[in-house]
Amino acid sequence: MQKKSLILAVVAMFGLAGCLEGDVERGVAGAGAGFVASEVLGTDRTGSILAGAAAGVLCDDAGINGCR
């Protein structure tokens, strides 16, 4: 049950990421999502946080419509 709640929180965070205006805000949200994902999946925290932050910062550069 707890994993289901965490997964829903991650989905909500990515849904709100489009409302964030700057790269820094999206990077922080991505890092938070990476941390939650590392806890749910049991992966390396540092790598997941860095990957999430990078995805948040670069999502608008990749042309993803929700990140503009």
PDB file with one MODEL, atoms N, CA, C and O in Angstrom:
MODEL        1
ATOM      1  N   MET A   1       0.818  -1.197   0.000  1.00  0.00           N
ATOM      2  CA  MET A   1       0.000   0.000   0.000  1.00  0.00           C
ATOM      3  C   MET A   1       0.865   1.265   0.000  1.00  0.00           C
ATOM      4  O   MET A   1       0.544   2.245  -0.673  1.00  0.00           O
ATOM      5  N   GLN A   2       1.965   1.232   0.763  1.00  0.00           N
ATOM      6  CA  GLN A   2       2.823   2.404   0.826  1.00  0.00           C
ATOM      7  C   GLN A   2       3.488   2.663  -0.523  1.00  0.00           C
ATOM      8  O   GLN A   2       3.626   3.817  -0.928  1.00  0.00           O
ATOM      9  N   LYS A   3       3.899   1.611  -1.219  1.00  0.00           N
ATOM     10  CA  LYS A   3       4.511   1.793  -2.531  1.00  0.00           C
ATOM     11  C   LYS A   3       3.532   2.413  -3.515  1.00  0.00           C
ATOM     12  O   LYS A   3       3.917   3.231  -4.351  1.00  0.00           O
ATOM     13  N   LYS A   4       2.272   2.026  -3.415  1.00  0.00           N
ATOM     14  CA  LYS A   4       1.258   2.587  -4.306  1.00  0.00           C
ATOM     15  C   LYS A   4       1.113   4.086  -4.074  1.00  0.00           C
ATOM     16  O   LYS A   4       0.971   4.850  -5.029  1.00  0.00           O
ATOM     17  N   SER A   5       1.147   4.513  -2.818  1.00  0.00           N
ATOM     18  CA  SER A   5       1.046   5.939  -2.495  1.00  0.00           C
ATOM     19  C   SER A   5       2.252   6.699  -3.021  1.00  0.00           C
ATOM     20  O   SER A   5       2.111   7.807  -3.539  1.00  0.00           O
ATOM     21  N   LEU A   6       3.437   6.112  -2.894  1.00  0.00           N
ATOM     22  CA  LEU A   6       4.635   6.780  -3.388  1.00  0.00           C
ATOM     23  C   LEU A   6       4.625   6.904  -4.906  1.00  0.00           C
ATOM     24  O   LEU A   6       5.047   7.920  -5.459  1.00  0.00           O
ATOM     25  N   ILE A   7       4.146   5.880  -5.562  1.00  0.00           N
ATOM     26  CA  ILE A   7       4.060   5.934  -7.027  1.00  0.00           C
ATOM     27  C   ILE A   7       3.081   7.016  -7.464  1.00  0.00           C
ATOM     28  O   ILE A   7       3.347   7.748  -8.417  1.00  0.00           O
ATOM     29  N   LEU A   8       1.966   7.118  -6.781  1.00  0.00           N
ATOM     30  CA  LEU A   8       1.000   8.180  -7.108  1.00  0.00           C
ATOM     31  C   LEU A   8       1.589   9.563  -6.855  1.00  0.00           C
ATOM     32  O   LEU A   8       1.304  10.503  -7.598  1.00  0.00           O
ATOM     33  N   ALA A   9       2.409   9.695  -5.812  1.00  0.00           N
ATOM     34  CA  ALA A   9       3.056  10.975  -5.536  1.00  0.00           C
ATOM     35  C   ALA A   9       4.025  11.352  -6.648  1.00  0.00           C
ATOM     36  O   ALA A   9       4.111  12.519  -7.027  1.00  0.00           O
ATOM     37  N   VAL A  10       4.746  10.379  -7.169  1.00  0.00           N
ATOM     38  CA  VAL A  10       5.672  10.639  -8.269  1.00  0.00           C
ATOM     39  C   VAL A  10       4.914  11.056  -9.519  1.00  0.00           C
ATOM     40  O   VAL A  10       5.323  11.989 -10.211  1.00  0.00           O
ATOM     41  N   VAL A  11       3.824  10.381  -9.811  1.00  0.00           N
ATOM     42  CA  VAL A  11       3.010  10.736 -10.978  1.00  0.00           C
ATOM     43  C   VAL A  11       2.473  12.160 -10.834  1.00  0.00           C
ATOM     44  O   VAL A  11       2.471  12.926 -11.798  1.00  0.00           O
ATOM     45  N   ALA A  12       2.022  12.511  -9.641  1.00  0.00           N
ATOM     46  CA  ALA A  12       1.516  13.865  -9.407  1.00  0.00           C
ATOM     47  C   ALA A  12       2.630  14.897  -9.556  1.00  0.00           C
ATOM     48  O   ALA A  12       2.408  15.987 -10.084  1.00  0.00           O
ATOM     49  N   MET A  13       3.828  14.550  -9.091  1.00  0.00           N
ATOM     50  CA  MET A  13       4.948  15.488  -9.192  1.00  0.00           C
ATOM     51  C   MET A  13       5.314  15.744 -10.645  1.00  0.00           C
ATOM     52  O   MET A  13       5.558  16.886 -11.034  1.00  0.00           O
ATOM     53  N   PHE A  14       5.354  14.681 -11.453  1.00  0.00           N
ATOM     54  CA  PHE A  14       5.661  14.872 -12.866  1.00  0.00           C
ATOM     55  C   PHE A  14       4.546  15.635 -13.580  1.00  0.00           C
ATOM     56  O   PHE A  14       4.814  16.383 -14.520  1.00  0.00           O
ATOM     57  N   GLY A  15       3.309  15.454 -13.145  1.00  0.00           N
ATOM     58  CA  GLY A  15       2.203  16.201 -13.729  1.00  0.00           C
ATOM     59  C   GLY A  15       2.296  17.683 -13.433  1.00  0.00           C
ATOM     60  O   GLY A  15       1.926  18.513 -14.265  1.00  0.00           O
ATOM     61  N   LEU A  16       2.791  18.021 -12.243  1.00  0.00           N
ATOM     62  CA  LEU A  16       2.945  19.425 -11.867  1.00  0.00           C
ATOM     63  C   LEU A  16       4.218  20.038 -12.412  1.00  0.00           C
ATOM     64  O   LEU A  16       4.373  21.259 -12.380  1.00  0.00           O
ATOM     65  N   ALA A  17       5.127  19.227 -12.908  1.00  0.00           N
ATOM     66  CA  ALA A  17       6.390  19.739 -13.414  1.00  0.00           C
ATOM     67  C   ALA A  17       6.184  20.712 -14.567  1.00  0.00           C
ATOM     68  O   ALA A  17       7.010  21.600 -14.777  1.00  0.00           O
ATOM     69  N   GLY A  18       5.112  20.563 -15.306  1.00  0.00           N
ATOM     70  CA  GLY A  18       4.826  21.485 -16.391  1.00  0.00           C
ATOM     71  C   GLY A  18       4.464  22.874 -15.897  1.00  0.00           C
ATOM     72  O   GLY A  18       4.567  23.842 -16.650  1.00  0.00           O
ATOM     73  N   CYS A  19       4.043  22.988 -14.643  1.00  0.00           N
ATOM     74  CA  CYS A  19       3.688  24.275 -14.065  1.00  0.00           C
ATOM     75  C   CYS A  19       4.913  25.031 -13.578  1.00  0.00           C
ATOM     76  O   CYS A  19       4.816  26.216 -13.260  1.00  0.00           O
ATOM     77  N   LEU A  20       6.048  24.381 -13.512  1.00  0.00           N
ATOM     78  CA  LEU A  20       7.270  25.018 -13.049  1.00  0.00           C
ATOM     79  C   LEU A  20       7.885  25.801 -14.191  1.00  0.00           C
ATOM     80  O   LEU A  20       7.924  25.332 -15.328  1.00  0.00           O
ATOM     81  N   GLU A  21       8.366  26.996 -13.883  1.00  0.00           N
ATOM     82  CA  GLU A  21       8.789  27.891 -14.952  1.00  0.00           C
ATOM     83  C   GLU A  21      10.260  27.787 -15.326  1.00  0.00           C
ATOM     84  O   GLU A  21      10.600  27.903 -16.504  1.00  0.00           O
ATOM     85  N   GLY A  22      11.135  27.574 -14.362  1.00  0.00           N
ATOM     86  CA  GLY A  22      12.561  27.598 -14.666  1.00  0.00           C
ATOM     87  C   GLY A  22      13.215  26.235 -14.589  1.00  0.00           C
ATOM     88  O   GLY A  22      12.657  25.273 -14.061  1.00  0.00           O
ATOM     89  N   ASP A  23      14.422  26.190 -15.138  1.00  0.00           N
ATOM     90  CA  ASP A  23      15.173  24.941 -15.106  1.00  0.00           C
ATOM     91  C   ASP A  23      15.484  24.501 -13.683  1.00  0.00           C
ATOM     92  O   ASP A  23      15.476  23.307 -13.383  1.00  0.00           O
ATOM     93  N   VAL A  24      15.759  25.461 -12.806  1.00  0.00           N
ATOM     94  CA  VAL A  24      16.094  25.124 -11.421  1.00  0.00           C
ATOM     95  C   VAL A  24      14.897  24.481 -10.726  1.00  0.00           C
ATOM     96  O   VAL A  24      15.047  23.483 -10.021  1.00  0.00           O
ATOM     97  N   GLU A  25      13.719  25.048 -10.922  1.00  0.00           N
ATOM     98  CA  GLU A  25      12.514  24.491 -10.295  1.00  0.00           C
ATOM     99  C   GLU A  25      12.236  23.082 -10.801  1.00  0.00           C
ATOM    100  O   GLU A  25      11.905  22.190 -10.020  1.00  0.00           O
ATOM    101  N   ARG A  26      12.372  22.883 -12.111  1.00  0.00           N
ATOM    102  CA  ARG A  26      12.159  21.549 -12.671  1.00  0.00           C
ATOM    103  C   ARG A  26      13.244  20.581 -12.217  1.00  0.00           C
ATOM    104  O   ARG A  26      12.973  19.397 -12.018  1.00  0.00           O
ATOM    105  N   GLY A  27      14.466  21.072 -12.053  1.00  0.00           N
ATOM    106  CA  GLY A  27      15.553  20.224 -11.571  1.00  0.00           C
ATOM    107  C   GLY A  27      15.322  19.749 -10.149  1.00  0.00           C
ATOM    108  O   GLY A  27      15.574  18.588  -9.828  1.00  0.00           O
ATOM    109  N   VAL A  28      14.841  20.645  -9.297  1.00  0.00           N
ATOM    110  CA  VAL A  28      14.546  20.265  -7.903  1.00  0.00           C
ATOM    111  C   VAL A  28      13.396  19.267  -7.862  1.00  0.00           C
ATOM    112  O   VAL A  28      13.448  18.292  -7.111  1.00  0.00           O
ATOM    113  N   ALA A  29      12.367  19.499  -8.657  1.00  0.00           N
ATOM    114  CA  ALA A  29      11.244  18.556  -8.702  1.00  0.00           C
ATOM    115  C   ALA A  29      11.703  17.199  -9.241  1.00  0.00           C
ATOM    116  O   ALA A  29      11.270  16.157  -8.749  1.00  0.00           O
ATOM    117  N   GLY A  30      12.572  17.211 -10.241  1.00  0.00           N
ATOM    118  CA  GLY A  30      13.097  15.968 -10.782  1.00  0.00           C
ATOM    119  C   GLY A  30      13.962  15.222  -9.778  1.00  0.00           C
ATOM    120  O   GLY A  30      13.924  13.994  -9.705  1.00  0.00           O
ATOM    121  N   ALA A  31      14.750  15.975  -8.999  1.00  0.00           N
ATOM    122  CA  ALA A  31      15.570  15.348  -7.965  1.00  0.00           C
ATOM    123  C   ALA A  31      14.688  14.706  -6.900  1.00  0.00           C
ATOM    124  O   ALA A  31      14.982  13.613  -6.418  1.00  0.00           O
ATOM    125  N   GLY A  32      13.615  15.383  -6.541  1.00  0.00           N
ATOM    126  CA  GLY A  32      12.672  14.811  -5.575  1.00  0.00           C
ATOM    127  C   GLY A  32      12.018  13.551  -6.110  1.00  0.00           C
ATOM    128  O   GLY A  32      11.836  12.573  -5.386  1.00  0.00           O
ATOM    129  N   ALA A  33      11.669  13.589  -7.374  1.00  0.00           N
ATOM    130  CA  ALA A  33      11.071  12.405  -7.990  1.00  0.00           C
ATOM    131  C   ALA A  33      12.083  11.274  -8.078  1.00  0.00           C
ATOM    132  O   ALA A  33      11.726  10.108  -7.910  1.00  0.00           O
ATOM    133  N   GLY A  34      13.342  11.607  -8.341  1.00  0.00           N
ATOM    134  CA  GLY A  34      14.386  10.594  -8.372  1.00  0.00           C
ATOM    135  C   GLY A  34      14.599   9.951  -7.013  1.00  0.00           C
ATOM    136  O   GLY A  34      14.837   8.747  -6.915  1.00  0.00           O
ATOM    137  N   PHE A  35      14.511  10.769  -5.956  1.00  0.00           N
ATOM    138  CA  PHE A  35      14.653  10.227  -4.599  1.00  0.00           C
ATOM    139  C   PHE A  35      13.518   9.269  -4.280  1.00  0.00           C
ATOM    140  O   PHE A  35      13.745   8.178  -3.756  1.00  0.00           O
ATOM    141  N   VAL A  36      12.299   9.679  -4.596  1.00  0.00           N
ATOM    142  CA  VAL A  36      11.142   8.812  -4.331  1.00  0.00           C
ATOM    143  C   VAL A  36      11.253   7.527  -5.145  1.00  0.00           C
ATOM    144  O   VAL A  36      10.961   6.442  -4.643  1.00  0.00           O
ATOM    145  N   ALA A  37      11.674   7.653  -6.394  1.00  0.00           N
ATOM    146  CA  ALA A  37      11.830   6.463  -7.236  1.00  0.00           C
ATOM    147  C   ALA A  37      12.893   5.529  -6.680  1.00  0.00           C
ATOM    148  O   ALA A  37      12.740   4.309  -6.744  1.00  0.00           O
ATOM    149  N   SER A  38      13.973   6.089  -6.133  1.00  0.00           N
ATOM    150  CA  SER A  38      15.023   5.229  -5.575  1.00  0.00           C
ATOM    151  C   SER A  38      14.529   4.475  -4.353  1.00  0.00           C
ATOM    152  O   SER A  38      14.920   3.329  -4.132  1.00  0.00           O
ATOM    153  N   GLU A  39      13.682   5.100  -3.565  1.00  0.00           N
ATOM    154  CA  GLU A  39      13.130   4.431  -2.389  1.00  0.00           C
ATOM    155  C   GLU A  39      12.149   3.332  -2.792  1.00  0.00           C
ATOM    156  O   GLU A  39      12.129   2.259  -2.189  1.00  0.00           O
ATOM    157  N   VAL A  40      11.347   3.601  -3.799  1.00  0.00           N
ATOM    158  CA  VAL A  40      10.355   2.622  -4.242  1.00  0.00           C
ATOM    159  C   VAL A  40      11.030   1.437  -4.928  1.00  0.00           C
ATOM    160  O   VAL A  40      10.674   0.284  -4.685  1.00  0.00           O
ATOM    161  N   LEU A  41      12.001   1.730  -5.781  1.00  0.00           N
ATOM    162  CA  LEU A  41      12.630   0.687  -6.580  1.00  0.00           C
ATOM    163  C   LEU A  41      13.832   0.044  -5.902  1.00  0.00           C
ATOM    164  O   LEU A  41      14.301  -1.007  -6.340  1.00  0.00           O
ATOM    165  N   GLY A  42      14.334   0.663  -4.840  1.00  0.00           N
ATOM    166  CA  GLY A  42      15.482   0.122  -4.142  1.00  0.00           C
ATOM    167  C   GLY A  42      16.788   0.295  -4.899  1.00  0.00           C
ATOM    168  O   GLY A  42      17.691  -0.532  -4.775  1.00  0.00           O
ATOM    169  N   THR A  43      16.897   1.365  -5.684  1.00  0.00           N
ATOM    170  CA  THR A  43      18.113   1.622  -6.455  1.00  0.00           C
ATOM    171  C   THR A  43      19.015   2.592  -5.701  1.00  0.00           C
ATOM    172  O   THR A  43      18.678   3.048  -4.608  1.00  0.00           O
ATOM    173  N   ASP A  44      20.148   2.897  -6.287  1.00  0.00           N
ATOM    174  CA  ASP A  44      21.108   3.828  -5.701  1.00  0.00           C
ATOM    175  C   ASP A  44      20.498   5.227  -5.621  1.00  0.00           C
ATOM    176  O   ASP A  44      20.033   5.763  -6.627  1.00  0.00           O
ATOM    177  N   ARG A  45      20.502   5.812  -4.430  1.00  0.00           N
ATOM    178  CA  ARG A  45      19.878   7.134  -4.246  1.00  0.00           C
ATOM    179  C   ARG A  45      20.560   8.215  -5.064  1.00  0.00           C
ATOM    180  O   ARG A  45      19.900   8.980  -5.768  1.00  0.00           O
ATOM    181  N   THR A  46      21.884   8.277  -4.971  1.00  0.00           N
ATOM    182  CA  THR A  46      22.612   9.363  -5.633  1.00  0.00           C
ATOM    183  C   THR A  46      22.390   9.339  -7.142  1.00  0.00           C
ATOM    184  O   THR A  46      22.109  10.373  -7.748  1.00  0.00           O
ATOM    185  N   GLY A  47      22.515   8.179  -7.738  1.00  0.00           N
ATOM    186  CA  GLY A  47      22.317   8.074  -9.179  1.00  0.00           C
ATOM    187  C   GLY A  47      20.901   8.424  -9.603  1.00  0.00           C
ATOM    188  O   GLY A  47      20.695   9.086 -10.620  1.00  0.00           O
ATOM    189  N   SER A  48      19.921   7.975  -8.818  1.00  0.00           N
ATOM    190  CA  SER A  48      18.523   8.265  -9.152  1.00  0.00           C
ATOM    191  C   SER A  48      18.211   9.747  -8.995  1.00  0.00           C
ATOM    192  O   SER A  48      17.479  10.320  -9.803  1.00  0.00           O
ATOM    193  N   ILE A  49      18.765  10.367  -7.955  1.00  0.00           N
ATOM    194  CA  ILE A  49      18.534  11.801  -7.744  1.00  0.00           C
ATOM    195  C   ILE A  49      19.172  12.606  -8.869  1.00  0.00           C
ATOM    196  O   ILE A  49      18.552  13.531  -9.394  1.00  0.00           O
ATOM    197  N   LEU A  50      20.398  12.266  -9.243  1.00  0.00           N
ATOM    198  CA  LEU A  50      21.064  12.987 -10.330  1.00  0.00           C
ATOM    199  C   LEU A  50      20.348  12.789 -11.662  1.00  0.00           C
ATOM    200  O   LEU A  50      20.221  13.729 -12.447  1.00  0.00           O
ATOM    201  N   ALA A  51      19.884  11.581 -11.914  1.00  0.00           N
ATOM    202  CA  ALA A  51      19.152  11.323 -13.161  1.00  0.00           C
ATOM    203  C   ALA A  51      17.834  12.099 -13.185  1.00  0.00           C
ATOM    204  O   ALA A  51      17.459  12.655 -14.218  1.00  0.00           O
ATOM    205  N   GLY A  52      17.135  12.136 -12.053  1.00  0.00           N
ATOM    206  CA  GLY A  52      15.887  12.893 -11.980  1.00  0.00           C
ATOM    207  C   GLY A  52      16.100  14.376 -12.166  1.00  0.00           C
ATOM    208  O   GLY A  52      15.331  15.039 -12.862  1.00  0.00           O
ATOM    209  N   ALA A  53      17.161  14.906 -11.536  1.00  0.00           N
ATOM    210  CA  ALA A  53      17.461  16.335 -11.678  1.00  0.00           C
ATOM    211  C   ALA A  53      17.815  16.672 -13.124  1.00  0.00           C
ATOM    212  O   ALA A  53      17.362  17.683 -13.661  1.00  0.00           O
ATOM    213  N   ALA A  54      18.623  15.825 -13.746  1.00  0.00           N
ATOM    214  CA  ALA A  54      18.993  16.064 -15.141  1.00  0.00           C
ATOM    215  C   ALA A  54      17.770  16.000 -16.048  1.00  0.00           C
ATOM    216  O   ALA A  54      17.629  16.811 -16.964  1.00  0.00           O
ATOM    217  N   ALA A  55      16.892  15.044 -15.797  1.00  0.00           N
ATOM    218  CA  ALA A  55      15.673  14.941 -16.609  1.00  0.00           C
ATOM    219  C   ALA A  55      14.801  16.176 -16.436  1.00  0.00           C
ATOM    220  O   ALA A  55      14.218  16.668 -17.402  1.00  0.00           O
ATOM    221  N   GLY A  56      14.711  16.679 -15.207  1.00  0.00           N
ATOM    222  CA  GLY A  56      13.912  17.879 -14.971  1.00  0.00           C
ATOM    223  C   GLY A  56      14.472  19.102 -15.662  1.00  0.00           C
ATOM    224  O   GLY A  56      13.727  19.888 -16.248  1.00  0.00           O
ATOM    225  N   VAL A  57      15.794  19.267 -15.595  1.00  0.00           N
ATOM    226  CA  VAL A  57      16.436  20.435 -16.199  1.00  0.00           C
ATOM    227  C   VAL A  57      16.359  20.384 -17.719  1.00  0.00           C
ATOM    228  O   VAL A  57      16.144  21.410 -18.363  1.00  0.00           O
ATOM    229  N   LEU A  58      16.532  19.210 -18.291  1.00  0.00           N
ATOM    230  CA  LEU A  58      16.640  19.092 -19.744  1.00  0.00           C
ATOM    231  C   LEU A  58      15.338  18.756 -20.456  1.00  0.00           C
ATOM    232  O   LEU A  58      15.323  18.656 -21.683  1.00  0.00           O
ATOM    233  N   CYS A  59      14.237  18.578 -19.713  1.00  0.00           N
ATOM    234  CA  CYS A  59      13.004  18.146 -20.377  1.00  0.00           C
ATOM    235  C   CYS A  59      12.474  19.184 -21.367  1.00  0.00           C
ATOM    236  O   CYS A  59      11.934  18.815 -22.409  1.00  0.00           O
ATOM    237  N   ASP A  60      12.618  20.476 -21.059  1.00  0.00           N
ATOM    238  CA  ASP A  60      12.133  21.473 -22.015  1.00  0.00           C
ATOM    239  C   ASP A  60      13.026  21.555 -23.239  1.00  0.00           C
ATOM    240  O   ASP A  60      12.552  21.867 -24.331  1.00  0.00           O
ATOM    241  N   ASP A  61      14.319  21.279 -23.070  1.00  0.00           N
ATOM    242  CA  ASP A  61      15.240  21.281 -24.207  1.00  0.00           C
ATOM    243  C   ASP A  61      14.993  20.095 -25.137  1.00  0.00           C
ATOM    244  O   ASP A  61      15.310  20.148 -26.325  1.00  0.00           O
ATOM    245  N   ALA A  62      14.428  19.037 -24.586  1.00  0.00           N
ATOM    246  CA  ALA A  62      14.132  17.852 -25.390  1.00  0.00           C
ATOM    247  C   ALA A  62      12.846  17.996 -26.187  1.00  0.00           C
ATOM    248  O   ALA A  62      12.517  17.131 -26.998  1.00  0.00           O
ATOM    249  N   GLY A  63      12.118  19.080 -25.963  1.00  0.00           N
ATOM    250  CA  GLY A  63      10.911  19.325 -26.737  1.00  0.00           C
ATOM    251  C   GLY A  63       9.664  18.690 -26.165  1.00  0.00           C
ATOM    252  O   GLY A  63       8.672  18.539 -26.878  1.00  0.00           O
ATOM    253  N   ILE A  64       9.686  18.310 -24.889  1.00  0.00           N
ATOM    254  CA  ILE A  64       8.513  17.727 -24.252  1.00  0.00           C
ATOM    255  C   ILE A  64       7.521  18.842 -23.957  1.00  0.00           C
ATOM    256  O   ILE A  64       7.868  19.811 -23.282  1.00  0.00           O
ATOM    257  N   ASN A  65       6.303  18.722 -24.445  1.00  0.00           N
ATOM    258  CA  ASN A  65       5.321  19.799 -24.356  1.00  0.00           C
ATOM    259  C   ASN A  65       4.965  20.156 -22.916  1.00  0.00           C
ATOM    260  O   ASN A  65       4.701  21.327 -22.643  1.00  0.00           O
ATOM    261  N   GLY A  66       4.946  19.214 -21.990  1.00  0.00           N
ATOM    262  CA  GLY A  66       4.580  19.489 -20.610  1.00  0.00           C
ATOM    263  C   GLY A  66       5.628  20.279 -19.852  1.00  0.00           C
ATOM    264  O   GLY A  66       5.380  20.720 -18.730  1.00  0.00           O
ATOM    265  N   CYS A  67       6.787  20.464 -20.446  1.00  0.00           N
ATOM    266  CA  CYS A  67       7.893  21.154 -19.755  1.00  0.00           C
ATOM    267  C   CYS A  67       8.100  22.578 -20.232  1.00  0.00           C
ATOM    268  O   CYS A  67       9.131  23.178 -19.929  1.00  0.00           O
ATOM    269  N   ARG A  68       7.175  23.121 -20.952  1.00  0.00           N
ATOM    270  CA  ARG A  68       7.358  24.490 -21.469  1.00  0.00           C
ATOM    271  C   ARG A  68       6.468  25.442 -20.762  1.00  0.00           C
ATOM    272  O   ARG A  68       6.480  26.636 -21.059  1.00  0.00           O
TER     273      ARG A  68
ENDMDL
END
